[in-house]
Amino acid sequence: MNLIQVFQKFPDHESCLEHLEIVRWGDHPACPHCKSTKVARKQDNDREGRWNCHNCKSSFNVLSGTIFQKTKIPLQKWFLAISLVLNAKKSISSHQLSRDLDVNQKSAWYLRTRIRKAMIESDAGMLQGIVEADECYVGGKPRKSNKSENRDNTNKRGRGTAKMPIIGVVERNGEVRAEQTNNTSGTTISAFIEKHVDLIGSLLMTDEYKGYNKIGKKMKHAVINHAHEYVNGLTNTNTIEGFWALVKRGWYGQHHHYSRKYANHYVAETCYKYNNRNLNGCVFSSFMKMAISK
């Protein structure tokens, strides 16, 4: 859904509230605290959208327990922010979002962070079939130096660099899982893949990095040696390499820096867009259903 469609469908705060109530409850509103359906709309002119629960005696609204909870930003601006984030293939900075929504940068950062947090798929299913695993390293471009004492690991590309490592695994023609990690040891990689991949029903494809040997003993494992070739029949890691290109375009094109504290939010955004790439115009509705349930 683009900005024009958001303005047309949700012209004010009331229409946004009504939409969220339909998405979350349908015709059966329920208390978010005790799950009781013995509720009634509260007649309070200055607190629109409030409900009373006759079971636990609490007062709530449709925003309770969601990313919108206790927000002071109008819901229409939330909806516009979600549309902007979802439609930005290379992501969007908080400064750009603040200009587009006419809010200060801190408010834009708050919106963007909550939206990205909702994109972290905690209940994502296991990958299976042909899966590709790899790592990428996010950080500044390596700078050449003529002084040997300045040639340290901060200038190195790939494995062995001081840049922030991200590990990922992707199912061919399917979904991707990725997250920031502190290291790329065999133990870390094995734990990550076991968490996200059905070991029995999958064939793992990686490059020649020895860190994959440990998980390779637990499942079918094919290796492509990038020193000699990048494709050998069906054996390649081109799909995961394509995903890393999206991650790095967001870094180079927009943010220029990821703090380790929020790195997984940025990675989750790229994963979410990749996993929902075939929804086209339905991705806004899909995100709303997920966000209002968190």
Residue frames relative to the residue before (quaternion, step in Angstrom):
aa qw qx qy qz dx dy dz
M 1.0000 0.0000 0.0000 0.0000 0.00 0.00 0.00
N 0.2778 -0.7792 0.5391 0.1584 3.58 -0.78 1.03
L 0.7427 -0.4376 0.2716 0.4279 3.56 -1.32 0.14
I 0.6271 0.5378 -0.3379 0.4509 3.59 1.00 -0.80
Q 0.6663 0.5012 -0.2978 0.4649 3.57 0.94 -0.88
V 0.6257 0.5283 -0.3391 0.4631 3.60 1.04 -0.75
F 0.6615 0.5061 -0.3083 0.4596 3.59 0.91 -0.91
Q 0.6849 0.4942 -0.2873 0.4517 3.58 0.97 -0.86
K 0.7379 0.4263 -0.2356 0.4671 3.58 0.88 -0.90
F 0.7905 0.1871 -0.0862 0.5768 3.59 1.10 -0.71
P 0.0405 -0.8647 0.5007 0.0067 3.60 0.43 1.20
D 0.8122 0.1053 -0.0448 0.5720 3.61 1.15 -0.41
H 0.7281 -0.4370 0.3166 0.4227 3.54 -1.37 0.14
E 0.6427 0.5502 -0.3246 0.4229 3.59 0.97 -0.82
S 0.6695 0.4906 -0.3046 0.4673 3.59 0.94 -0.86
C 0.6108 0.5392 -0.3439 0.4667 3.60 1.14 -0.60
L 0.6468 0.5175 -0.3085 0.4676 3.57 0.97 -0.90
E 0.6530 0.5234 -0.3090 0.4517 3.56 0.92 -0.94
H 0.6538 0.5161 -0.3110 0.4576 3.58 0.98 -0.86
L 0.6678 0.5004 -0.3037 0.4599 3.58 0.92 -0.88
E 0.6236 0.5326 -0.3421 0.4588 3.61 1.05 -0.68
I 0.6489 0.5031 -0.3146 0.4762 3.57 1.01 -0.79
V 0.6688 0.5037 -0.3035 0.4549 3.59 0.92 -0.93
R 0.7384 0.4357 -0.2400 0.4553 3.59 0.87 -0.94
W 0.8385 0.2257 -0.0736 0.4905 3.57 0.80 -0.99
G 0.2870 -0.7342 0.5564 0.2626 3.58 1.03 -0.64
D 0.7729 -0.2859 0.2455 0.5104 3.59 -0.76 -1.07
H 0.7070 0.4328 -0.2440 0.5032 3.58 1.29 0.06
P 0.1175 -0.8141 0.5659 0.0568 3.63 0.23 1.21
A 0.0534 -0.8019 0.5950 -0.0119 3.55 -1.04 0.82
C 0.5520 -0.6122 0.4607 0.3291 3.54 -1.19 0.66
P 0.3973 -0.7346 0.4929 0.2440 3.65 -0.75 0.94
H 0.6365 0.5482 -0.3214 0.4371 3.58 1.24 -0.34
C 0.8277 0.1369 -0.0474 0.5422 3.60 0.81 -0.99
K 0.4544 -0.7222 0.4127 0.3188 3.61 1.36 0.01
S 0.4215 0.7110 -0.4675 0.3136 3.59 1.22 0.19
T 0.3388 -0.7315 0.5574 0.1987 3.57 -1.15 0.70
K 0.5076 0.6214 -0.4302 0.4137 3.58 1.28 0.15
V 0.3238 0.7438 -0.5017 0.3003 3.52 0.43 1.29
A 0.1036 -0.7761 0.6187 0.0644 3.56 -1.28 0.38
R 0.5335 -0.6327 0.4529 0.3315 3.54 -1.07 0.75
K 0.3999 -0.7310 0.5086 0.2170 3.56 -0.89 0.97
Q 0.3146 -0.7474 0.5574 0.1782 3.55 -0.84 0.98
D 0.3228 0.7223 -0.5291 0.3066 3.54 0.12 1.34
N 0.3461 -0.8034 0.4466 0.1878 3.55 -0.19 1.29
D 0.7407 0.4142 -0.2375 0.4726 3.59 1.00 -0.71
R 0.7254 0.3104 -0.2362 0.5671 3.62 1.25 0.05
E 0.1227 -0.8546 0.5034 0.0348 3.50 0.39 1.30
G 0.8142 0.2908 -0.2158 0.4538 3.54 -1.13 0.75
R 0.4754 0.6783 -0.4425 0.3437 3.62 1.22 0.22
W 0.1483 -0.7704 0.6168 0.0635 3.55 -1.21 0.71
N 0.2668 -0.7293 0.6034 0.1811 3.56 -1.26 0.48
C 0.2587 -0.7430 0.5968 0.1576 3.56 -1.05 0.82
H 0.3301 -0.7658 0.5214 0.1811 3.59 -0.72 1.09
N 0.6138 0.5598 -0.3470 0.4352 3.58 1.24 -0.25
C 0.8181 0.1752 -0.0770 0.5423 3.61 0.67 -1.12
K 0.4448 -0.7425 0.4069 0.2922 3.58 1.37 0.14
S 0.4722 0.6749 -0.4493 0.3459 3.61 1.15 0.41
S 0.3326 -0.6988 0.5945 0.2185 3.52 -1.35 0.36
F 0.0676 0.8103 -0.5739 0.0973 3.59 -0.87 0.89
N 0.1649 -0.7355 0.6293 0.1894 3.51 -1.39 -0.05
V 0.7347 -0.4455 0.2767 0.4304 3.56 -1.26 0.11
L 0.6285 0.5543 -0.3292 0.4351 3.60 1.22 -0.39
S 0.4946 0.6899 -0.4196 0.3213 3.59 1.22 -0.39
G 0.8398 0.1676 -0.1485 0.4945 3.54 -0.88 1.02
T 0.6375 0.5012 -0.3348 0.4800 3.60 1.24 0.30
I 0.6969 -0.4453 0.3364 0.4505 3.58 -1.27 -0.05
F 0.6517 0.5179 -0.3119 0.4580 3.60 1.23 -0.36
Q 0.4209 0.7566 -0.4426 0.2335 3.59 1.23 -0.25
K 0.8663 0.0498 -0.0895 0.4890 3.55 -1.03 1.01
T 0.3522 0.7428 -0.5055 0.2621 3.59 1.14 0.45
K 0.2715 -0.7448 0.5868 0.1648 3.55 -1.16 0.69
I 0.5430 0.5939 -0.3928 0.4451 3.55 1.33 0.03
P 0.5343 -0.6406 0.4326 0.3420 3.65 -0.82 0.88
L 0.5631 -0.6391 0.4100 0.3261 3.56 -0.98 0.86
Q 0.5855 0.5728 -0.3863 0.4241 3.59 1.06 -0.57
K 0.6586 0.4872 -0.3131 0.4805 3.60 1.02 -0.75
W 0.5732 0.5510 -0.3727 0.4784 3.59 1.15 -0.55
F 0.6813 0.4914 -0.2923 0.4570 3.58 0.83 -0.99
L 0.6430 0.5094 -0.3167 0.4763 3.58 1.02 -0.77
A 0.6391 0.5230 -0.3239 0.4616 3.59 0.99 -0.83
I 0.6413 0.5188 -0.3231 0.4639 3.60 0.96 -0.85
S 0.6490 0.5142 -0.3145 0.4642 3.58 0.97 -0.85
L 0.6635 0.5065 -0.3069 0.4572 3.59 0.93 -0.88
V 0.6671 0.4988 -0.3036 0.4626 3.59 0.93 -0.89
L 0.6869 0.4957 -0.2883 0.4464 3.59 0.87 -0.93
N 0.7298 0.4403 -0.2371 0.4661 3.58 1.03 -0.76
A 0.6020 0.5521 -0.3632 0.4482 3.60 1.26 -0.15
K 0.3075 -0.7943 0.4921 0.1800 3.59 -0.14 1.25
K 0.7475 0.3416 -0.1932 0.5359 3.58 1.06 -0.77
S 0.5826 -0.5824 0.3497 0.4462 3.56 1.27 0.48
I 0.2668 -0.7464 0.5868 0.1655 3.57 -1.31 -0.01
S 0.4243 -0.7146 0.4989 0.2457 3.57 -0.95 0.86
S 0.6105 -0.5567 0.4112 0.3852 3.56 -1.22 0.43
H 0.6153 0.5464 -0.3501 0.4475 3.60 1.10 -0.61
Q 0.6535 0.4911 -0.3088 0.4862 3.58 1.00 -0.80
L 0.6475 0.5215 -0.3127 0.4594 3.56 1.00 -0.86
S 0.6414 0.5233 -0.3297 0.4539 3.60 1.00 -0.77
R 0.6528 0.5000 -0.3175 0.4723 3.59 1.04 -0.73
D 0.6826 0.5004 -0.2922 0.4453 3.58 0.94 -0.87
L 0.7640 0.3713 -0.1893 0.4926 3.60 1.03 -0.77
D 0.3572 -0.7451 0.4813 0.2926 3.57 1.29 -0.18
V 0.4980 0.5716 -0.4828 0.4383 3.54 0.80 1.13
N 0.5835 -0.5713 0.4099 0.4064 3.60 -1.16 0.28
Q 0.6902 -0.5207 0.3139 0.3924 3.55 -1.25 0.46
K 0.6344 0.5375 -0.3385 0.4405 3.59 1.02 -0.73
S 0.6422 0.5064 -0.3168 0.4804 3.57 1.04 -0.75
A 0.6438 0.5152 -0.3151 0.4700 3.57 1.01 -0.82
W 0.6392 0.5161 -0.3229 0.4699 3.58 1.02 -0.80
Y 0.6260 0.5385 -0.3186 0.4654 3.58 1.05 -0.83
L 0.6547 0.5062 -0.3056 0.4710 3.60 0.92 -0.90
R 0.6950 0.4954 -0.2755 0.4424 3.53 0.79 -1.08
T 0.6597 0.5173 -0.3120 0.4470 3.58 0.95 -0.84
R 0.6726 0.4889 -0.3001 0.4675 3.59 0.94 -0.84
I 0.6277 0.5268 -0.3330 0.4665 3.57 1.05 -0.75
R 0.6743 0.4860 -0.2952 0.4712 3.58 0.93 -0.88
K 0.6164 0.5516 -0.3477 0.4415 3.58 1.03 -0.74
A 0.6460 0.5178 -0.3125 0.4657 3.56 1.08 -0.74
M 0.6370 0.5514 -0.3255 0.4293 3.58 1.18 -0.49
I 0.5281 0.6106 -0.4227 0.4120 3.58 1.23 -0.20
E 0.2262 -0.8198 0.5191 0.0857 3.54 -0.40 1.28
S 0.1665 -0.8329 0.5241 0.0619 3.55 0.04 1.33
D 0.7565 0.3553 -0.1942 0.5136 3.59 1.13 -0.61
A 0.2616 0.7909 -0.5136 0.2055 3.57 1.17 0.56
G 0.5040 -0.6823 0.4511 0.2775 3.55 -1.05 0.80
M 0.6151 -0.5511 0.4202 0.3760 3.53 -1.33 0.19
L 0.4088 -0.6855 0.5483 0.2496 3.56 -1.13 0.71
Q 0.0242 0.8011 -0.5978 0.0167 3.57 -1.13 0.58
G 0.6163 0.5080 -0.4219 0.4290 3.57 -1.28 0.21
I 0.7330 -0.3045 0.2784 0.5408 3.57 -0.98 -0.83
V 0.0168 0.7992 -0.5984 0.0545 3.57 -0.62 1.14
E 0.2244 -0.7679 0.5899 0.1098 3.55 -1.11 0.75
A 0.1062 -0.7943 0.5971 0.0369 3.58 -0.94 0.89
D 0.1350 0.7711 -0.6109 0.1185 3.54 -1.11 0.73
E 0.3020 -0.7159 0.5860 0.2298 3.56 -1.32 0.01
C 0.0938 -0.7515 0.6411 0.1243 3.54 -1.30 0.32
Y 0.3012 -0.7524 0.5667 0.1483 3.55 -1.25 0.45
V 0.1708 -0.8156 0.5512 0.0432 3.55 -0.61 1.21
G 0.3864 0.6962 -0.5340 0.2844 3.54 -0.86 0.96
G 0.7323 -0.4131 0.2946 0.4542 3.57 -1.27 -0.17
K 0.6155 -0.5330 0.4230 0.3976 3.52 -1.27 0.38
P 0.5100 -0.6413 0.4620 0.3394 3.63 -0.99 0.71
R 0.2098 -0.7824 0.5761 0.1089 3.53 -0.92 0.89
K 0.3902 -0.7341 0.5086 0.2241 3.53 -0.76 1.04
S 0.0711 -0.7901 0.6084 0.0228 3.53 -1.10 0.72
N 0.4074 -0.7156 0.5139 0.2404 3.55 -1.01 0.80
K 0.6427 0.5123 -0.3233 0.4691 3.55 1.25 -0.36
S 0.4553 -0.7234 0.4491 0.2601 3.56 -0.62 1.12
E 0.6372 0.5438 -0.3437 0.4244 3.61 1.05 -0.67
N 0.6798 0.4768 -0.2929 0.4742 3.62 1.21 -0.39
R 0.5693 0.5951 -0.3856 0.4161 3.56 1.28 -0.06
D 0.1863 0.7885 -0.5577 0.1804 3.55 0.18 1.27
N 0.7599 -0.4070 0.2687 0.4298 3.55 -1.31 -0.12
T 0.5465 0.6188 -0.4153 0.3820 3.62 1.18 -0.28
N 0.6978 0.4511 -0.2705 0.4863 3.60 1.21 -0.45
K 0.5599 0.6418 -0.3763 0.3646 3.56 1.23 -0.21
R 0.3550 -0.7061 0.5712 0.2216 3.56 -1.13 0.68
G 0.8288 0.2784 -0.1632 0.4571 3.57 -1.23 0.46
R 0.8210 -0.2329 0.1723 0.4920 3.54 -1.25 -0.51
G 0.7360 0.3623 -0.2991 0.4875 3.53 -0.95 0.95
T 0.5480 0.6112 -0.4003 0.4073 3.57 1.26 -0.15
A 0.5011 -0.6335 0.4953 0.3199 3.56 -1.30 0.28
K 0.4380 0.7009 -0.4549 0.3318 3.58 1.29 0.06
M 0.6101 -0.5765 0.4077 0.3594 3.56 -1.28 0.38
P 0.2851 -0.7828 0.5268 0.1688 3.63 -0.68 1.04
I 0.0879 -0.7500 0.6539 0.0465 3.54 -1.19 0.73
I 0.1522 -0.7869 0.5918 0.0855 3.58 -0.84 0.94
G 0.0039 -0.8168 0.5758 -0.0371 3.53 -1.08 0.73
V 0.0928 -0.7558 0.6440 0.0743 3.52 -1.32 0.39
V 0.0884 -0.8122 0.5766 0.0000 3.57 -0.90 0.95
E 0.3441 -0.6992 0.5897 0.2120 3.54 -1.11 0.76
R 0.4813 -0.6754 0.4661 0.3080 3.59 -0.76 0.95
N 0.8276 0.0529 -0.1256 0.5445 3.54 -0.82 1.14
G 0.6655 0.4770 -0.2965 0.4917 3.57 1.22 0.46
E 0.7535 -0.3943 0.3022 0.4307 3.53 -1.14 -0.72
V 0.3381 -0.7224 0.5727 0.1893 3.52 -1.37 0.24
R 0.1129 -0.7398 0.6563 0.0962 3.55 -1.28 0.52
A 0.1233 0.7896 -0.5912 0.1086 3.58 -0.90 0.91
E 0.0688 0.7905 -0.6070 0.0445 3.54 -1.18 0.55
Q 0.5401 -0.5960 0.4850 0.3432 3.52 -1.26 0.52
T 0.0652 -0.8011 0.5949 0.0074 3.56 -1.06 0.77
N 0.5395 -0.6351 0.4445 0.3288 3.58 -1.21 0.38
N 0.8018 0.0146 0.0036 0.5974 3.57 1.17 -0.50
T 0.3520 -0.7233 0.5521 0.2194 3.56 -1.29 0.20
S 0.1923 0.7936 -0.5466 0.1856 3.56 0.92 0.90
G 0.6758 -0.4946 0.3623 0.4091 3.55 -1.26 0.31
T 0.6390 0.5316 -0.3220 0.4532 3.58 1.03 -0.78
T 0.6666 0.4985 -0.2955 0.4689 3.59 0.94 -0.92
I 0.6704 0.4965 -0.2966 0.4649 3.57 0.90 -0.93
S 0.6502 0.5240 -0.3156 0.4507 3.58 0.94 -0.89
A 0.6640 0.5018 -0.3056 0.4625 3.60 0.91 -0.89
F 0.6457 0.5264 -0.3155 0.4543 3.58 1.00 -0.82
I 0.6985 0.4636 -0.2806 0.4674 3.59 0.83 -0.96
E 0.6354 0.5208 -0.3343 0.4618 3.61 0.99 -0.74
K 0.6327 0.5470 -0.3217 0.4438 3.58 1.11 -0.65
H 0.8173 0.3047 -0.1127 0.4760 3.57 0.98 -0.84
V 0.7494 0.3837 -0.1997 0.5013 3.62 1.19 -0.34
D 0.4158 -0.6562 0.5726 0.2621 3.54 -1.13 0.76
L 0.3154 -0.8079 0.4648 0.1782 3.58 -0.13 1.28
I 0.6663 0.5203 -0.3112 0.4341 3.59 1.00 -0.79
G 0.7946 0.3360 -0.1609 0.4793 3.57 0.88 -0.92
S 0.6647 0.5165 -0.2928 0.4535 3.59 1.17 0.38
L 0.2345 -0.7085 0.6448 0.1652 3.52 -1.36 0.45
L 0.2367 -0.7995 0.5433 0.0987 3.55 -0.57 1.20
M 0.0900 -0.7826 0.6150 0.0342 3.55 -0.93 0.95
T 0.0706 0.7944 -0.5950 0.0990 3.56 -0.80 1.08
D 0.5457 -0.5392 0.4862 0.4185 3.53 -1.32 -0.12
E 0.7350 -0.4701 0.2898 0.3934 3.57 -1.28 -0.12
Y 0.3535 0.7565 -0.4900 0.2502 3.63 1.24 0.09
K 0.4735 -0.7185 0.4414 0.2545 3.58 -0.79 1.07
G 0.5220 0.6553 -0.4053 0.3659 3.59 1.22 -0.32
Y 0.6650 0.4985 -0.3026 0.4667 3.60 1.24 -0.37
N 0.4604 0.7055 -0.4427 0.3072 3.60 1.22 -0.12
K 0.6366 0.5494 -0.3363 0.4241 3.59 1.00 -0.78
I 0.7064 0.4162 -0.2663 0.5068 3.60 0.85 -0.92
G 0.5882 0.5996 -0.3592 0.4069 3.58 1.18 -0.54
K 0.6249 0.5309 -0.3356 0.4637 3.57 1.24 -0.37
K 0.7000 0.4724 -0.2569 0.4700 3.58 1.24 -0.33
M 0.7916 0.1371 -0.0721 0.5911 3.59 1.27 -0.20
K 0.6484 -0.4813 0.3922 0.4405 3.58 -1.27 0.15
H 0.0302 -0.8256 0.5582 -0.0767 3.54 -0.80 1.07
A 0.0586 -0.7773 0.6264 0.0053 3.55 -0.82 1.08
V 0.1942 -0.8031 0.5602 0.0600 3.56 -0.96 0.94
I 0.1408 -0.7484 0.6413 0.0938 3.55 -1.06 0.84
N 0.2779 -0.7753 0.5490 0.1428 3.57 -0.69 1.09
H 0.2910 -0.8077 0.4917 0.1455 3.55 -0.27 1.28
A 0.5333 0.6097 -0.4180 0.4112 3.58 1.21 -0.15
H 0.7704 0.3262 -0.1623 0.5232 3.58 1.21 -0.54
E 0.8087 -0.0696 0.0921 0.5768 3.60 1.00 -0.76
Y 0.3537 -0.7354 0.5390 0.2088 3.56 -1.25 0.40
V 0.7734 0.1518 -0.1074 0.6060 3.58 1.26 -0.32
N 0.0543 0.7607 -0.6453 0.0439 3.54 -1.02 0.90
G 0.7861 -0.1721 0.0679 0.5897 3.55 0.11 1.31
L 0.8005 -0.1913 0.1826 0.5379 3.57 -0.69 -1.13
T 0.5837 0.6023 -0.3627 0.4063 3.57 1.27 -0.26
N 0.3968 0.6696 -0.5509 0.3013 3.55 -0.51 1.25
T 0.3163 -0.7269 0.5712 0.2127 3.57 -1.31 0.18
N 0.2338 0.8272 -0.4853 0.1599 3.57 1.13 0.61
T 0.6242 0.5565 -0.3518 0.4206 3.60 1.06 -0.69
I 0.6980 0.4453 -0.2798 0.4861 3.58 0.85 -0.93
E 0.5976 0.5481 -0.3640 0.4581 3.60 1.11 -0.58
G 0.6312 0.5271 -0.3274 0.4654 3.58 1.07 -0.73
F 0.6370 0.5141 -0.3281 0.4714 3.57 1.06 -0.72
W 0.6363 0.5235 -0.3370 0.4555 3.60 0.97 -0.79
A 0.5889 0.5684 -0.3698 0.4397 3.59 1.10 -0.60
L 0.6440 0.5084 -0.3192 0.4742 3.60 1.05 -0.75
V 0.6335 0.5306 -0.3264 0.4590 3.59 0.98 -0.85
K 0.7200 0.4529 -0.2558 0.4594 3.57 0.82 -0.98
R 0.5955 0.5505 -0.3753 0.4488 3.61 1.11 -0.57
G 0.6302 0.5241 -0.3315 0.4672 3.57 1.06 -0.72
W 0.6579 0.5042 -0.3045 0.4694 3.56 1.03 -0.81
Y 0.7223 0.4387 -0.2540 0.4705 3.59 0.75 -1.07
G 0.7564 0.4521 -0.2224 0.4171 3.55 0.86 -1.00
Q 0.8158 0.2528 -0.1107 0.5082 3.59 1.08 -0.60
H 0.8553 0.2884 -0.1163 0.4145 3.52 0.35 -1.29
H 0.1949 -0.8392 0.4849 0.1504 3.59 1.12 -0.71
H 0.7982 0.0595 -0.0554 0.5969 3.58 1.24 -0.12
Y 0.0915 -0.7541 0.6477 0.0578 3.56 -1.05 0.86
S 0.2795 -0.7126 0.6093 0.2069 3.59 -0.83 0.88
R 0.5764 -0.6040 0.4176 0.3584 3.57 -1.04 0.67
K 0.5941 0.5929 -0.3639 0.4039 3.58 1.10 -0.64
Y 0.8076 0.2486 -0.1093 0.5235 3.59 0.95 -0.87
A 0.3354 0.7820 -0.4795 0.2146 3.59 1.25 0.12
N 0.6705 0.5112 -0.3131 0.4372 3.59 0.92 -0.85
H 0.5728 0.5651 -0.3884 0.4492 3.60 1.18 -0.40
Y 0.6604 0.4933 -0.3017 0.4791 3.58 0.97 -0.87
V 0.6605 0.4984 -0.3050 0.4715 3.58 0.95 -0.88
A 0.6334 0.5395 -0.3263 0.4486 3.59 1.00 -0.83
E 0.6205 0.5412 -0.3446 0.4509 3.59 1.03 -0.75
T 0.6784 0.4802 -0.2950 0.4713 3.59 0.89 -0.92
C 0.6306 0.5286 -0.3279 0.4642 3.58 1.03 -0.79
Y 0.6616 0.5218 -0.3110 0.4396 3.57 0.88 -0.96
K 0.6748 0.4859 -0.2975 0.4691 3.58 0.90 -0.90
Y 0.6397 0.5156 -0.3247 0.4685 3.58 1.02 -0.77
N 0.7056 0.4810 -0.2695 0.4451 3.59 0.86 -0.96
N 0.7469 0.3391 -0.1966 0.5372 3.58 1.21 -0.47
R 0.2780 0.8179 -0.4689 0.1840 3.55 1.24 0.43
N 0.7086 0.4632 -0.2642 0.4621 3.60 1.14 -0.51
L 0.5152 0.6616 -0.4110 0.3577 3.59 1.27 0.00
N 0.2094 -0.8116 0.5137 0.1835 3.57 1.25 -0.49
G 0.8616 -0.0518 0.0525 0.5022 3.61 -0.66 -1.08
C 0.6312 0.5654 -0.3308 0.4152 3.60 1.24 -0.21
V 0.4666 0.7119 -0.4398 0.2866 3.59 1.23 -0.19
F 0.5989 0.5617 -0.3625 0.4409 3.63 1.09 -0.64
S 0.6769 0.4832 -0.2860 0.4760 3.59 0.89 -0.94
S 0.6397 0.5303 -0.3181 0.4566 3.56 1.03 -0.83
F 0.6573 0.5015 -0.3110 0.4686 3.58 0.96 -0.85
M 0.6338 0.5454 -0.3328 0.4360 3.59 0.95 -0.84
K 0.6486 0.5179 -0.3185 0.4579 3.58 0.94 -0.87
M 0.6785 0.4816 -0.2856 0.4756 3.54 1.00 -0.84
A 0.6861 0.5083 -0.2858 0.4349 3.59 0.88 -0.96
I 0.6944 0.4822 -0.2882 0.4497 3.59 0.93 -0.84
S 0.6560 0.4974 -0.3145 0.4726 3.58 1.26 -0.27
K 0.6478 0.5209 -0.3135 0.4591 3.61 1.28 -0.19
